[in-house]
Amino acid sequence: KVGPWPVPADQKEFSVEKVAINAVMAGCKPEHMRAMLAAAEMMATPAKSRVSSRLGGAHTLVGVISGPMGQELMLSTEQFSGVGYRANHSMRYAMELIGRNAIGHWGVRGEGTGGFFAEDIEHSPWTPLGADSGFKEGDNVFTLCVANAPNERWISPAWYRAHGRFLEKLVPELGNLGNSLACTVIIHPSVANDLADKGMSKEDVRQWLWDNTTETMGHYRDRTWFGIMNSLQRREGPFNRSEIFDLPDDAIIHTYKSPEMIQIIVAGIPMEFGYVAGGPLWLPAELMTSIDKWK
């Protein structure tokens, strides 16, 4: 059994066999199965899957592999949608089929949306994504990003070379995600190395972005999804921000509760240096699991 609960449609167990059947239909090879079982494990967790349970919703799935498996499977670190790369495309499509056929209620926006790619650990100057959340370097880790209409706001090489301000350009994107309690920033290796050459670690980048992403409490209250955020942030737990809700409208607050709410992945293509995606209602570490345990 892969998931902690039965499939709602027929009350049958969410099994390894069901994952394998859907993965094969998507064109996956046997060597892809460990990663697909890890993906299915994340997708079958009720607290995480409910956010995309409505068909036709704005949510989309993005699977990310961190670790040597990415190179072993010849996963592209640049082509997120998988076009032109069998492993990326097949594993992305497998996530969609697993959601529709095995779980029975995962609603994504259809063919061509979502993605599946590998973190570019070969060219990154920083620790791998999994190591940020307690896994060892060298471990193969799967991360499920559930984004609500992710921004594809990219920073062109020409603009970056002319102005030299990458993080400054990301700040308005981080502040305009609408309903996000956490976010993912994808940074191209060339820019990550530029930042590292300036003495910035991944933690420094995360801290800088958090320090500079602020707004007034009045603007925060005007957000379309403020009611949902308000409810989640009044509960006990990592998102609790009860101390801000009595502040006046002109008070300046951080858009995100802490730097840990900003996840950074080194990947992408040379012509598009940076992306921002928002929507997850959980800490980034809660969306990760080991691939190696499925040996």
Backbone bond lengths (Angstrom), bond angles and torsions (degrees), N, CA, C in turn:
res aa  C-N    CA-C-N  psi(-1)  N-CA   C-N-CA  omega(-1)  CA-C   N-CA-C  phi
1 K - - - 1.461 - - 1.522 109.69 -
2 V 1.343 116.98 131.73 1.452 121.47 -176.98 1.511 111.09 -90.57
3 G 1.317 116.47 -50.99 1.461 120.61 -175.04 1.506 112.78 -96.33
4 P 1.324 117.21 164.45 1.463 121.78 -178.55 1.512 113.97 -83.22
5 W 1.326 118.03 4.82 1.459 119.88 -177.06 1.523 109.63 -149.35
6 P 1.329 118.53 154.84 1.466 121.28 -178.80 1.522 111.42 -75.60
7 V 1.325 115.39 159.55 1.458 120.99 177.33 1.525 109.02 -64.85
8 P 1.323 118.88 127.22 1.471 120.64 -175.77 1.516 114.04 -59.89
9 A 1.364 117.70 -35.69 1.455 119.91 -172.30 1.522 113.44 -66.49
10 D 1.327 117.66 -37.35 1.462 118.60 -174.77 1.527 112.93 -133.38
11 Q 1.340 117.46 3.19 1.460 122.44 178.03 1.521 113.11 59.84
12 K 1.321 116.77 26.30 1.456 120.44 173.64 1.519 109.25 -94.17
13 E 1.315 115.59 157.01 1.458 118.40 -178.65 1.521 111.08 -67.66
14 F 1.331 114.91 145.53 1.461 121.91 174.65 1.520 106.46 -83.36
15 S 1.320 116.80 96.42 1.460 122.01 -166.91 1.522 112.57 -102.41
16 V 1.341 114.37 166.44 1.460 121.28 173.33 1.526 109.82 -60.12
17 E 1.319 117.11 -38.03 1.463 120.82 179.41 1.521 111.59 -59.81
18 K 1.347 117.55 -42.76 1.467 120.17 179.84 1.529 111.02 -64.02
19 V 1.322 115.91 -40.75 1.465 119.12 177.44 1.523 109.92 -61.38
20 A 1.347 116.86 -44.59 1.463 121.32 -178.10 1.531 111.47 -63.21
21 I 1.320 117.04 -42.52 1.473 120.57 -179.20 1.531 110.29 -60.80
22 N 1.316 116.15 -46.50 1.465 119.44 -178.41 1.523 111.82 -70.02
23 A 1.331 116.56 -34.63 1.460 119.87 178.66 1.527 110.94 -66.30
24 V 1.331 117.16 -41.15 1.469 121.37 178.61 1.525 109.92 -64.37
25 M 1.334 117.29 -41.85 1.463 119.96 178.76 1.525 111.32 -62.26
26 A 1.322 116.20 -27.88 1.465 120.10 179.66 1.520 112.53 -84.01
27 G 1.339 117.21 -6.03 1.451 120.43 178.65 1.517 114.23 97.65
28 C 1.331 118.02 11.89 1.469 120.48 -179.47 1.523 111.06 -72.43
29 K 1.314 115.29 151.86 1.454 122.64 175.25 1.531 109.44 -96.20
30 P 1.348 117.69 165.38 1.468 119.69 179.62 1.526 113.31 -55.48
31 E 1.324 117.05 -35.65 1.458 119.86 -178.33 1.529 112.94 -70.40
32 H 1.325 117.37 -11.15 1.465 120.92 177.20 1.529 112.53 -84.62
33 M 1.327 116.73 -12.80 1.466 120.07 -168.19 1.529 113.88 -62.40
34 R 1.322 118.23 -39.77 1.472 119.00 -178.34 1.526 110.63 -59.32
35 A 1.322 115.74 -43.20 1.461 119.31 179.78 1.524 110.96 -66.99
36 M 1.328 117.93 -37.04 1.455 120.43 -179.19 1.524 111.32 -70.80
37 L 1.330 117.12 -32.90 1.465 119.33 175.70 1.529 110.78 -67.32
38 A 1.334 116.25 -37.97 1.466 119.61 176.13 1.516 110.49 -65.22
39 A 1.343 116.89 -40.98 1.462 120.60 177.81 1.520 110.86 -62.98
40 A 1.332 116.25 -44.27 1.462 120.49 -179.84 1.524 111.11 -63.51
41 E 1.325 116.35 -37.16 1.465 120.53 177.74 1.521 110.96 -58.68
42 M 1.338 116.89 -44.78 1.461 120.58 178.88 1.522 111.26 -67.37
43 M 1.324 116.58 -41.46 1.466 120.67 -177.60 1.518 112.68 -68.13
44 A 1.333 117.04 -24.98 1.462 120.68 -176.27 1.519 113.26 -87.92
45 T 1.308 117.74 -2.10 1.462 119.98 179.59 1.516 108.64 -80.10
46 P 1.335 118.73 117.17 1.467 120.99 -170.96 1.520 114.45 -54.09
47 A 1.324 118.12 -44.56 1.463 120.28 -175.62 1.514 111.36 -61.81
48 K 1.334 117.34 -27.05 1.450 120.60 -178.02 1.527 111.53 -93.27
49 S 1.331 117.65 -30.44 1.456 119.44 -174.91 1.519 112.80 -82.97
50 R 1.319 118.50 -24.26 1.463 119.78 -175.48 1.523 112.68 -61.12
51 V 1.337 116.85 -28.46 1.458 119.05 -176.00 1.519 112.33 -63.00
52 S 1.325 118.56 -25.74 1.462 121.04 -179.46 1.521 111.93 -114.53
53 S 1.321 117.06 26.33 1.460 119.23 -173.14 1.523 112.68 -76.57
54 R 1.324 117.76 -16.85 1.460 117.89 -177.81 1.527 110.33 -90.38
55 L 1.301 116.57 129.16 1.456 120.95 177.77 1.524 109.06 -66.54
56 G 1.317 115.43 142.20 1.446 119.33 179.07 1.512 113.55 82.15
57 G 1.312 117.69 3.87 1.456 120.40 179.04 1.515 110.93 -72.30
58 A 1.332 115.10 174.50 1.460 119.97 -174.69 1.514 112.39 -86.68
59 H 1.320 117.40 -3.94 1.453 119.44 -173.48 1.520 112.30 -76.71
60 T 1.303 114.98 150.61 1.458 121.07 178.41 1.523 108.88 -139.63
61 L 1.320 116.07 153.86 1.457 122.01 -176.98 1.517 110.98 -103.10
62 V 1.311 116.26 138.24 1.451 121.39 173.12 1.522 108.06 -133.35
63 G 1.332 117.07 121.65 1.455 122.06 176.94 1.518 110.24 -101.17
64 V 1.319 116.74 135.40 1.465 121.45 -178.53 1.526 109.23 -129.10
65 I 1.327 116.92 130.61 1.463 121.94 175.16 1.523 108.83 -105.73
66 S 1.302 115.48 128.19 1.463 122.01 176.08 1.524 107.63 -116.82
67 G 1.322 116.87 125.86 1.461 120.46 -179.39 1.516 111.04 131.84
68 P 1.327 117.53 175.63 1.471 121.63 -176.85 1.517 114.08 -62.71
69 M 1.325 118.71 -20.15 1.458 120.86 -179.99 1.524 111.86 -59.79
70 G 1.317 116.66 -30.99 1.456 119.14 179.98 1.515 111.53 -56.70
71 Q 1.331 116.97 -45.00 1.464 120.74 178.68 1.525 111.21 -72.84
72 E 1.333 116.64 -37.71 1.463 120.56 -179.85 1.531 111.46 -60.19
73 L 1.331 116.51 -38.21 1.468 121.19 -179.28 1.520 112.53 -88.96
74 M 1.330 116.75 0.92 1.468 123.07 -178.34 1.523 111.34 57.39
75 L 1.336 115.18 40.85 1.454 120.50 175.26 1.522 109.46 -75.34
76 S 1.302 116.46 135.65 1.455 119.93 175.65 1.532 110.13 -72.70
77 T 1.317 115.75 142.21 1.463 120.98 173.05 1.526 110.10 -95.50
78 E 1.320 116.34 -2.12 1.465 120.12 -174.44 1.518 113.29 -112.53
79 Q 1.331 117.50 -39.68 1.456 121.24 -173.71 1.531 109.05 -93.83
80 F 1.320 117.15 95.92 1.459 121.78 -174.15 1.530 112.55 -67.39
81 S 1.325 117.14 -41.27 1.470 120.10 -176.23 1.516 112.48 -75.82
82 G 1.340 117.32 -16.68 1.449 120.47 175.99 1.511 115.29 94.73
83 V 1.332 117.72 -1.61 1.467 119.78 -179.37 1.524 109.72 -61.05
84 G 1.345 115.50 122.74 1.456 120.37 178.83 1.513 114.37 89.97
85 Y 1.319 117.83 -4.31 1.466 122.15 -179.60 1.532 108.26 -129.49
86 R 1.331 115.78 113.34 1.464 118.86 -173.78 1.522 112.31 -60.02
87 A 1.337 116.97 -47.31 1.460 119.33 -176.13 1.520 110.91 -61.48
88 N 1.323 117.79 -47.25 1.464 120.94 179.90 1.521 111.07 -60.45
89 H 1.330 116.02 -48.57 1.458 119.61 -175.56 1.515 111.53 -66.77
90 S 1.333 117.03 -45.52 1.464 120.35 -177.20 1.524 111.36 -63.95
91 M 1.326 116.96 -41.65 1.460 119.69 -177.43 1.526 111.39 -73.60
92 R 1.321 116.91 -32.47 1.467 119.28 173.94 1.525 110.55 -65.48
93 Y 1.329 115.71 -45.77 1.458 120.02 -179.81 1.528 110.99 -66.51
94 A 1.333 117.16 -34.29 1.461 120.50 177.79 1.526 111.25 -62.41
95 M 1.341 117.42 -39.37 1.462 119.00 176.86 1.522 111.21 -59.99
96 E 1.328 115.99 -39.53 1.466 119.33 179.46 1.524 110.86 -65.95
97 L 1.343 117.20 -44.49 1.463 119.96 -179.28 1.528 112.02 -66.93
98 I 1.316 116.52 -40.53 1.469 120.00 177.90 1.525 109.68 -59.38
99 G 1.329 115.61 -42.48 1.456 118.67 179.50 1.511 112.90 -64.63
100 R 1.317 116.20 -43.29 1.465 119.37 -175.57 1.526 112.39 -77.31
101 N 1.337 116.78 -42.19 1.466 120.17 -170.75 1.515 114.62 -96.19
102 A 1.326 117.40 -33.60 1.465 119.97 -175.28 1.520 112.03 -96.88
103 I 1.337 116.39 -47.38 1.466 118.36 178.77 1.520 110.02 -79.14
104 G 1.319 116.81 -37.94 1.453 119.63 171.02 1.509 115.46 93.61
105 H 1.322 119.28 -4.46 1.465 117.06 -178.63 1.515 113.25 -150.72
106 W 1.319 117.59 17.12 1.459 118.12 -179.16 1.521 108.41 -84.39
107 G 1.302 117.49 117.55 1.454 121.60 -178.29 1.510 111.64 -101.19
108 V 1.318 117.60 112.91 1.455 121.15 172.49 1.519 107.92 -114.57
109 R 1.301 116.97 174.97 1.457 119.35 -169.47 1.520 114.29 -86.03
110 G 1.313 117.03 7.43 1.455 118.54 173.43 1.513 113.86 107.92
111 E 1.297 115.27 178.85 1.465 122.55 -177.55 1.529 110.54 -56.31
112 G 1.325 115.10 136.60 1.456 119.94 177.72 1.512 113.71 94.87
113 T 1.319 118.75 -7.79 1.452 120.34 179.03 1.526 109.19 -102.55
114 G 1.289 115.51 170.66 1.450 119.78 -179.57 1.516 110.66 74.98
115 G 1.310 115.41 -166.16 1.445 118.70 -178.62 1.511 111.96 -176.32
116 F 1.318 115.86 169.44 1.452 122.80 176.85 1.516 106.64 -154.55
117 F 1.320 117.78 120.97 1.456 120.04 -177.96 1.519 110.01 -152.63
118 A 1.319 115.75 174.64 1.464 121.20 179.32 1.515 109.61 -110.20
119 E 1.317 115.88 143.91 1.457 120.36 171.98 1.526 108.24 -66.23
120 D 1.328 116.70 141.70 1.464 120.92 -177.85 1.529 109.56 -86.25
121 I 1.341 115.75 75.50 1.465 119.42 -177.41 1.521 111.90 -72.49
122 E 1.344 117.08 -22.15 1.461 120.37 -178.45 1.527 111.69 -66.18
123 H 1.337 116.45 -36.69 1.464 120.12 -174.89 1.532 112.85 -109.10
124 S 1.309 117.05 1.13 1.467 119.62 -179.35 1.526 110.84 -80.24
125 P 1.335 117.20 138.59 1.467 120.05 176.83 1.529 112.57 -85.48
126 W 1.324 115.75 -3.91 1.459 120.85 -171.88 1.531 111.85 -113.64
127 T 1.314 115.67 172.90 1.461 121.08 177.75 1.527 110.15 -64.77
128 P 1.342 118.08 150.56 1.463 120.46 179.15 1.518 111.93 -63.81
129 L 1.311 115.06 161.69 1.461 122.12 -179.22 1.525 111.83 -56.42
130 G 1.329 117.18 -44.74 1.461 119.97 -178.53 1.513 112.56 -62.97
131 A 1.341 116.56 -36.72 1.466 120.40 -179.06 1.521 111.70 -65.20
132 D 1.329 117.20 -22.51 1.468 120.27 177.24 1.523 111.51 -66.49
133 S 1.316 116.30 -20.96 1.466 120.10 -174.01 1.526 112.79 -120.22
134 G 1.318 116.61 25.53 1.457 119.71 171.15 1.512 116.37 100.35
135 F 1.341 117.83 -7.80 1.461 119.58 175.07 1.527 109.15 -78.36
136 K 1.325 116.76 159.42 1.456 121.24 179.97 1.526 109.91 -83.60
137 E 1.336 116.01 150.97 1.453 119.81 172.36 1.525 108.10 -62.77
138 G 1.301 116.76 133.79 1.459 121.25 -175.51 1.512 112.44 100.20
139 D 1.345 117.80 -16.27 1.463 120.95 174.56 1.524 109.45 -72.36
140 N 1.314 115.94 147.50 1.459 121.32 172.40 1.524 108.68 -94.17
141 V 1.325 115.91 120.71 1.461 121.79 -173.14 1.520 109.63 -126.39
142 F 1.328 116.33 135.72 1.469 121.54 175.25 1.522 109.03 -102.88
143 T 1.332 116.28 133.57 1.458 122.20 175.70 1.519 108.88 -120.11
144 L 1.324 116.66 129.56 1.460 122.12 175.53 1.520 108.78 -101.43
145 C 1.316 116.21 114.34 1.465 120.80 174.37 1.524 108.00 -97.59
146 V 1.316 116.50 122.30 1.462 121.44 175.96 1.514 106.13 -110.05
147 A 1.311 116.30 104.97 1.461 119.75 -173.26 1.522 110.75 -109.87
148 N 1.317 115.12 141.65 1.455 121.41 177.17 1.522 108.32 -95.31
149 A 1.330 116.10 102.78 1.458 121.73 -177.99 1.524 110.92 46.89
150 P 1.336 117.60 64.83 1.463 119.70 -173.47 1.518 112.69 -59.28
151 N 1.321 115.23 139.89 1.457 119.86 176.26 1.521 109.17 -70.16
152 E 1.309 116.00 137.39 1.459 119.74 171.16 1.522 106.83 -112.19
153 R 1.321 114.60 52.80 1.463 120.96 179.21 1.517 107.06 -85.95
154 W 1.305 116.73 108.13 1.440 118.00 -175.33 1.518 110.27 -111.33
155 I 1.316 114.99 157.17 1.455 122.56 -178.83 1.520 108.22 -108.93
156 S 1.317 116.98 118.69 1.464 120.46 -174.41 1.522 111.08 -76.20
157 P 1.341 116.80 151.34 1.468 120.32 177.32 1.528 112.67 -57.73
158 A 1.346 116.27 -38.91 1.467 119.01 -178.66 1.527 110.82 -62.14
159 W 1.332 116.27 -45.01 1.465 119.55 179.67 1.527 110.15 -64.32
160 Y 1.322 116.02 -43.14 1.466 119.80 -177.42 1.528 110.83 -63.77
161 R 1.325 116.41 -43.91 1.469 119.15 -179.29 1.524 111.66 -67.74
162 A 1.334 116.78 -32.39 1.457 120.38 -179.13 1.524 111.79 -74.63
163 H 1.331 116.28 -36.67 1.464 120.20 -172.77 1.528 113.69 -109.95
164 G 1.336 116.34 -27.72 1.458 119.59 177.53 1.509 115.12 67.26
165 R 1.336 116.49 17.06 1.469 119.61 -178.04 1.526 108.80 -118.49
166 F 1.317 115.11 98.68 1.464 119.76 -179.93 1.517 111.13 -90.66
167 L 1.312 117.29 -53.31 1.458 120.77 -176.94 1.528 111.10 -62.79
168 E 1.324 116.84 -38.11 1.461 119.96 179.18 1.527 111.69 -60.44
169 K 1.325 116.00 -34.78 1.459 120.85 -180.00 1.534 111.71 -72.20
170 L 1.336 116.30 -27.18 1.463 119.84 179.79 1.523 112.94 -75.76
171 V 1.326 117.41 -27.60 1.464 121.18 -172.97 1.527 113.11 -54.29
172 P 1.346 120.60 -50.68 1.465 118.73 179.71 1.519 113.40 -62.83
173 E 1.341 117.02 -30.18 1.465 119.39 178.09 1.530 110.92 -69.06
174 L 1.319 116.27 -40.92 1.463 119.72 177.61 1.518 110.92 -63.48
175 G 1.318 116.27 -33.10 1.457 120.05 -177.61 1.505 114.76 -82.58
176 N 1.343 117.46 -10.02 1.463 120.70 -174.55 1.520 113.49 -110.44
177 L 1.325 117.35 19.86 1.463 119.48 -176.12 1.524 113.12 -78.11
178 G 1.315 117.80 -14.65 1.459 120.80 171.52 1.505 115.68 86.82
179 N 1.342 117.68 -72.17 1.465 119.88 -172.58 1.521 112.34 -117.23
180 S 1.322 116.87 19.37 1.457 119.50 -170.71 1.522 112.60 -90.75
181 L 1.328 115.13 132.58 1.465 121.00 171.82 1.521 110.52 -99.22
182 A 1.320 116.22 -16.05 1.456 122.87 175.62 1.516 106.98 -146.13
183 C 1.320 117.48 163.64 1.459 119.00 -178.12 1.522 110.24 -149.67
184 T 1.317 115.14 163.77 1.459 122.35 177.37 1.518 108.79 -121.18
185 V 1.319 116.16 131.79 1.468 122.60 176.56 1.525 107.75 -116.02
186 I 1.327 116.90 124.30 1.456 122.14 178.17 1.522 108.21 -104.40
187 I 1.331 116.37 121.31 1.457 122.39 -174.48 1.528 109.55 -118.63
188 H 1.318 116.64 130.66 1.458 120.52 179.12 1.533 110.34 -65.87
189 P 1.357 118.02 145.08 1.469 120.65 -177.60 1.529 114.03 -55.00
190 S 1.342 117.27 -36.41 1.463 118.76 -178.40 1.523 111.03 -63.11
191 V 1.332 116.85 -38.57 1.463 120.34 178.62 1.525 110.17 -74.02
192 A 1.317 116.57 -38.74 1.469 119.72 177.63 1.524 110.21 -59.49
193 N 1.322 116.71 -40.47 1.462 119.85 178.94 1.526 111.54 -70.39
194 D 1.340 117.28 -34.49 1.462 119.94 174.16 1.529 110.44 -60.59
195 L 1.320 116.29 -44.84 1.461 120.70 179.80 1.527 110.99 -65.62
196 A 1.336 115.92 -40.05 1.466 120.06 178.73 1.523 110.91 -65.03
197 D 1.329 116.89 -36.78 1.467 120.63 178.15 1.527 111.59 -64.89
198 K 1.327 115.86 -24.80 1.465 120.50 176.53 1.530 111.81 -85.65
199 G 1.340 115.03 3.58 1.457 119.90 176.84 1.510 115.15 91.76
200 M 1.335 117.40 12.90 1.463 120.36 -177.68 1.525 110.99 -96.17
201 S 1.314 116.35 125.04 1.456 121.96 171.11 1.532 108.42 -83.80
202 K 1.327 116.00 172.49 1.462 119.07 176.20 1.525 110.61 -60.58
203 E 1.338 115.98 -37.43 1.461 120.22 178.59 1.528 110.69 -65.26
204 D 1.333 116.58 -37.39 1.470 120.29 177.02 1.526 111.05 -63.33
205 V 1.326 116.43 -42.32 1.461 120.71 179.48 1.515 110.34 -63.35
206 R 1.322 116.00 -46.01 1.464 120.37 179.32 1.538 110.51 -60.36
207 Q 1.324 116.33 -43.71 1.460 120.69 179.77 1.527 111.17 -64.19
208 W 1.338 116.91 -42.87 1.462 120.39 -179.50 1.516 110.60 -61.55
209 L 1.336 116.79 -45.57 1.459 120.59 -179.90 1.524 111.09 -62.15
210 W 1.312 116.31 -40.75 1.468 119.67 179.46 1.531 110.81 -66.73
211 D 1.314 117.02 -44.47 1.464 121.43 -179.48 1.521 111.72 -58.84
212 N 1.329 116.48 -34.48 1.458 120.55 -171.88 1.522 114.53 -101.29
213 T 1.325 117.11 -1.08 1.466 120.29 176.99 1.519 108.37 -100.85
214 T 1.315 115.46 91.90 1.464 121.73 -177.29 1.523 109.82 -130.52
215 E 1.316 115.49 166.24 1.462 122.21 177.73 1.520 108.53 -160.83
216 T 1.316 115.98 171.25 1.466 118.64 175.97 1.522 109.39 -81.98
217 M 1.302 115.29 155.85 1.464 119.60 178.11 1.529 110.32 -63.90
218 G 1.336 116.84 -31.82 1.454 120.01 177.22 1.516 111.91 -63.25
219 H 1.337 116.82 -41.62 1.464 120.88 176.89 1.522 110.27 -64.25
220 Y 1.321 116.21 -40.32 1.463 121.11 179.17 1.527 110.59 -61.69
221 R 1.339 116.19 -41.59 1.477 119.81 -179.93 1.522 111.73 -68.42
222 D 1.328 117.35 -24.19 1.460 120.78 -178.76 1.519 113.73 -83.63
223 R 1.324 117.38 -3.85 1.455 119.54 -179.91 1.533 110.47 -62.35
224 T 1.337 115.66 142.76 1.468 120.79 -176.93 1.518 112.19 -57.15
225 W 1.350 116.23 -38.56 1.451 121.09 -175.72 1.528 112.19 -101.04
226 F 1.330 116.53 23.99 1.459 118.85 -176.03 1.531 111.78 -60.21
227 G 1.333 117.38 -35.97 1.460 119.74 -179.31 1.510 112.94 -59.28
228 I 1.340 116.51 -42.08 1.460 120.66 178.22 1.517 110.56 -68.11
229 M 1.340 116.38 -45.77 1.458 119.78 179.95 1.529 110.54 -62.45
230 N 1.327 115.47 -40.90 1.462 120.29 179.78 1.517 111.01 -59.07
231 S 1.334 116.16 -44.50 1.460 120.61 -179.74 1.521 111.50 -62.43
232 L 1.345 116.58 -45.86 1.461 120.73 -178.82 1.520 111.74 -68.08
233 Q 1.319 116.64 -34.81 1.453 119.98 -175.14 1.530 113.02 -83.93
234 R 1.304 117.33 -6.41 1.460 120.19 173.51 1.524 112.52 -91.85
235 R 1.338 116.20 -12.04 1.460 120.50 179.07 1.525 110.31 -79.63
236 E 1.319 115.30 156.44 1.458 119.36 173.30 1.522 109.05 -68.86
237 G 1.304 116.76 143.18 1.455 120.12 179.61 1.508 111.36 137.66
238 P 1.326 116.74 -172.79 1.472 121.18 -172.44 1.520 114.40 -65.96
239 F 1.344 117.93 -20.72 1.461 120.11 -178.62 1.530 113.07 -96.53
240 N 1.314 117.38 -1.05 1.465 120.18 -175.42 1.522 111.36 -59.19
241 R 1.336 115.11 125.56 1.467 121.00 178.18 1.531 109.83 -135.90
242 S 1.310 116.06 39.85 1.459 120.32 -175.17 1.522 113.09 -58.12
243 E 1.350 116.03 -20.82 1.465 118.98 -176.78 1.525 112.84 -72.66
244 I 1.341 118.74 -13.81 1.462 119.17 -175.61 1.521 114.01 -95.02
245 F 1.324 119.32 -16.98 1.451 120.31 -166.15 1.524 114.94 -75.45
246 D 1.315 118.04 -14.76 1.460 120.53 175.64 1.520 112.41 -98.52
247 L 1.318 117.20 5.41 1.457 120.32 179.94 1.530 110.67 -72.61
248 P 1.323 117.94 149.90 1.479 120.83 177.98 1.523 111.11 -68.81
249 D 1.318 116.10 162.87 1.459 120.92 -176.62 1.523 113.44 -60.97
250 D 1.323 118.06 -27.75 1.463 119.20 -177.35 1.531 113.24 -89.23
251 A 1.334 117.86 1.86 1.465 120.99 178.74 1.532 109.71 -70.51
252 I 1.317 117.00 139.83 1.466 122.29 178.71 1.524 109.33 -91.48
253 I 1.333 116.39 127.06 1.464 121.47 179.04 1.521 109.93 -126.92
254 H 1.323 116.67 161.42 1.463 121.71 171.12 1.524 108.52 -78.87
255 T 1.317 116.44 137.69 1.463 120.78 179.47 1.525 111.28 -62.10
256 Y 1.327 117.08 -37.17 1.462 121.76 179.09 1.519 109.15 -111.27
257 K 1.304 115.94 149.67 1.462 119.51 -174.88 1.524 112.15 -62.00
258 S 1.329 117.35 -40.76 1.460 120.68 -175.87 1.523 109.18 -153.01
259 P 1.343 117.57 164.52 1.470 120.11 177.85 1.526 113.12 -59.29
260 E 1.338 117.36 -26.62 1.470 120.86 -178.68 1.519 112.57 -65.49
261 M 1.331 117.68 -14.78 1.459 121.04 178.59 1.526 111.86 -78.99
262 I 1.327 117.59 -5.32 1.455 121.91 -179.30 1.525 108.77 -107.94
263 Q 1.322 116.25 112.54 1.463 122.02 -179.45 1.522 109.34 -96.12
264 I 1.330 116.78 137.64 1.467 121.46 -178.18 1.525 109.52 -120.41
265 I 1.338 116.00 129.13 1.458 122.69 178.05 1.525 108.18 -124.42
266 V 1.321 117.11 131.47 1.466 121.76 176.98 1.524 108.65 -92.88
267 A 1.338 116.07 111.15 1.465 122.80 -179.23 1.522 107.12 -172.34
268 G 1.338 116.43 -175.09 1.453 119.86 175.85 1.507 113.79 110.80
269 I 1.346 115.83 172.92 1.456 121.26 -176.53 1.529 110.31 -101.86
270 P 1.331 116.75 155.02 1.470 120.20 -176.37 1.523 114.24 -60.86
271 M 1.330 118.29 -26.21 1.458 120.20 -177.48 1.528 112.95 -84.85
272 E 1.322 117.63 -8.18 1.463 120.86 178.81 1.519 107.28 -137.08
273 F 1.305 115.85 102.50 1.466 120.51 -166.83 1.522 114.91 -79.84
274 G 1.313 118.48 -23.44 1.460 117.29 -175.30 1.511 112.82 -153.14
275 Y 1.337 116.58 145.20 1.452 123.04 176.61 1.528 109.07 -132.00
276 V 1.318 115.19 154.82 1.458 119.97 173.98 1.521 107.69 -131.62
277 A 1.327 117.40 131.16 1.458 122.05 176.77 1.512 109.21 -130.39
278 G 1.316 116.85 137.55 1.461 120.05 179.93 1.507 111.23 -131.41
279 G 1.307 116.45 167.40 1.455 120.90 177.11 1.509 115.43 135.84
280 P 1.352 120.32 -31.40 1.455 119.63 -178.51 1.525 112.19 -58.00
281 L 1.315 115.89 136.70 1.457 121.03 178.18 1.517 110.77 -106.48
282 W 1.335 115.83 28.53 1.449 120.87 178.24 1.513 108.37 -140.02
283 L 1.316 116.98 162.84 1.452 120.25 173.01 1.524 108.89 -63.67
284 P 1.344 117.99 142.65 1.470 119.07 -179.81 1.522 113.44 -50.88
285 A 1.338 117.80 -37.90 1.464 120.26 -177.31 1.523 112.48 -64.41
286 E 1.332 117.93 -24.21 1.460 120.54 -179.89 1.526 112.34 -73.68
287 L 1.312 117.09 -10.90 1.448 121.15 -178.62 1.522 112.18 -104.49
288 M 1.343 116.46 18.03 1.461 121.53 -179.02 1.518 111.01 -116.43
289 T 1.323 115.35 148.50 1.455 120.02 174.29 1.522 109.07 -151.30
290 S 1.328 116.09 159.12 1.462 121.62 -179.81 1.521 110.85 -75.74
291 I 1.316 116.39 134.47 1.465 121.57 171.78 1.523 109.54 -84.71
292 D 1.323 116.69 -33.06 1.466 121.19 -174.03 1.527 113.02 -64.13
293 K 1.331 117.29 -25.61 1.469 118.81 -179.78 1.522 113.25 -68.47
294 W 1.346 117.06 -13.00 1.452 121.13 179.49 1.519 113.03 -92.68
295 K 1.341 117.49 18.64 1.460 120.54 177.95 1.527 110.94 -63.67
